[in-house]
């Protein structure tokens, strides 16, 4: 990753990410300017495959402040750029294994905007609680070690 633009804070909380994939995204001129300013939110975004094309829904890119009439809808559906073999592979996984496609992060690679897609299964409530308990225990251990070292 070159320059991180935005991360999806709920991706690892709601899904067990098994695999990752880097894809491109189709954006307009004013959207690119907003992305360069860091006005992106991936929180409730997800990926949908329709008619052998891959689309991302729910990414909020704030309207560019100087874009006036050229600004598009902030929550519009945007197309992802994958080749046919990748799309077929993802479609097979989604249909057979019941996995979900979730945007994990958005970043610049050179001068192109890329999205890191996570392929994973949704977590149940008890899995989320288990993860939160593990994180809490790790934090307590770190605090205790830090206090003992001082």
C-alpha positions as CSV (number, residue, x, y, z in Angstrom):
1,X,0.0,0.0,0.0
2,X,1.3,3.4,-0.9
3,X,-1.0,6.0,0.8
4,X,-4.0,4.8,2.9
5,X,-7.2,6.8,2.2
6,X,-9.7,5.0,4.4
7,X,-10.2,1.7,6.3
8,X,-13.4,-0.1,7.1
9,X,-13.6,-0.3,10.9
10,X,-16.3,-3.0,11.0
11,X,-14.8,-5.4,8.4
12,X,-12.8,-7.5,10.8
13,X,-15.4,-7.1,13.6
14,X,-18.3,-8.5,11.5
15,X,-16.5,-11.0,9.2
16,X,-13.8,-13.7,9.4
17,X,-11.7,-12.5,6.5
18,X,-10.2,-15.6,4.7
19,X,-8.7,-14.0,1.6
20,X,-7.9,-10.6,0.2
21,X,-7.9,-9.2,-3.3
22,X,-6.8,-5.8,-4.8
23,X,-9.2,-4.3,-7.3
24,X,-9.5,-0.9,-9.0
25,X,-12.6,1.3,-8.9
26,X,-14.2,3.6,-11.4
27,X,-14.5,7.2,-10.1
28,X,-15.4,10.6,-11.6
29,X,-13.1,13.6,-11.5
30,X,-14.8,15.4,-8.6
31,X,-14.8,12.1,-6.7
32,X,-11.1,11.7,-7.1
33,X,-10.6,15.2,-5.7
34,X,-12.6,14.3,-2.7
35,X,-10.7,11.0,-2.3
36,X,-7.4,13.0,-2.4
37,X,-8.8,15.1,0.5
38,X,-9.6,12.0,2.4
39,X,-13.4,12.4,2.4
40,X,-14.2,8.7,2.2
41,X,-16.2,6.4,4.5
42,X,-16.3,2.7,4.0
43,X,-18.2,1.8,7.1
44,X,-21.5,0.2,5.7
45,X,-20.1,-0.7,2.3
46,X,-20.5,-4.1,0.6
47,X,-19.9,-5.7,-2.8
48,X,-22.5,-7.1,-5.2
49,X,-22.0,-9.2,-8.4
50,X,-24.7,-8.5,-11.0
51,X,-24.7,-9.4,-14.8
52,X,-21.0,-10.6,-14.6
53,X,-19.9,-7.2,-13.3
54,X,-18.8,-6.3,-9.7
55,X,-20.2,-3.2,-8.0
56,X,-19.5,-1.7,-4.6
57,X,-22.4,-0.1,-2.7
58,X,-22.5,2.1,0.4
59,X,-19.1,3.8,0.0
60,X,-19.7,7.4,1.0
61,X,-17.5,9.9,-0.9
62,X,-18.4,13.4,0.2
63,X,-19.1,15.9,-2.6
64,X,-16.1,18.0,-3.7
65,X,-16.6,21.5,-2.2
66,X,-15.7,23.3,-5.5
67,X,-17.4,20.7,-7.8
68,X,-20.9,22.4,-8.0
69,X,-23.0,20.7,-10.7
70,X,-20.4,18.1,-11.5
71,X,-20.7,16.4,-8.1
72,X,-22.4,13.0,-8.1
73,X,-24.5,11.3,-5.5
74,X,-22.2,10.5,-2.5
75,X,-23.6,7.0,-2.0
76,X,-23.9,6.0,-5.7
77,X,-23.1,2.5,-6.9
78,X,-19.5,2.3,-8.3
79,X,-18.1,-0.3,-10.6
80,X,-15.0,-2.4,-9.6
81,X,-12.4,-3.4,-12.1
82,X,-11.6,-7.1,-12.3
83,X,-10.9,-9.4,-15.1
84,X,-13.4,-12.1,-16.2
85,X,-11.5,-15.0,-14.5
86,X,-11.5,-13.2,-11.2
87,X,-15.2,-12.3,-11.4
88,X,-16.1,-15.9,-12.2
89,X,-14.0,-17.2,-9.3
90,X,-15.6,-14.7,-6.9
91,X,-19.1,-15.5,-8.1
92,X,-18.5,-19.2,-7.6
93,X,-17.3,-18.6,-4.0
94,X,-20.2,-16.4,-3.1
95,X,-22.8,-18.8,-4.5
96,X,-21.4,-22.1,-3.3
97,X,-19.6,-21.2,0.0
98,X,-21.9,-18.4,1.2
99,X,-19.1,-15.9,1.7
100,X,-19.4,-12.1,1.5
101,X,-17.3,-9.6,-0.3
102,X,-16.4,-6.6,1.9
103,X,-14.2,-3.6,1.2
104,X,-11.4,-3.5,3.8
105,X,-9.5,-0.4,2.8
106,X,-9.1,2.2,0.0
107,X,-5.6,3.4,-0.9
108,X,-3.5,5.0,-3.7
109,X,-1.1,2.8,-5.6
110,X,0.9,5.2,-7.6
111,X,-1.8,7.5,-9.0
112,X,-4.5,4.9,-9.1
113,X,-7.2,4.3,-6.4
114,X,-7.4,0.7,-5.3
115,X,-9.7,-1.1,-2.9
116,X,-8.7,-4.1,-0.9
117,X,-11.6,-6.6,-0.9
118,X,-12.0,-9.1,1.9
119,X,-13.5,-12.5,1.1
120,X,-15.0,-13.9,4.3
121,X,-17.9,-15.4,6.3
122,X,-20.1,-13.3,8.6
123,X,-19.5,-13.7,12.3
124,X,-22.2,-14.8,14.7
125,X,-22.8,-12.7,17.9
126,X,-21.0,-15.1,20.1
127,X,-17.9,-14.9,17.8
128,X,-17.9,-11.2,18.2
129,X,-18.2,-11.4,21.9
130,X,-15.3,-13.9,22.0
131,X,-13.1,-11.6,19.9
132,X,-13.9,-8.6,22.2
133,X,-13.0,-10.7,25.3
134,X,-9.7,-11.7,23.7
135,X,-8.8,-8.1,22.8
136,X,-9.8,-7.0,26.3
137,X,-7.6,-9.6,27.9
138,X,-4.6,-8.6,25.7
139,X,-5.1,-5.0,26.7
140,X,-5.1,-5.9,30.4
141,X,-1.9,-7.9,29.9
142,X,-0.2,-5.1,28.1
143,X,-1.2,-2.6,30.8
144,X,0.1,-4.9,33.5
145,X,3.4,-5.4,31.8
146,X,3.8,-1.7,31.2
147,X,3.1,-1.0,34.9
148,X,5.6,-3.6,36.0
149,X,8.3,-2.2,33.7
150,X,8.0,1.3,35.1
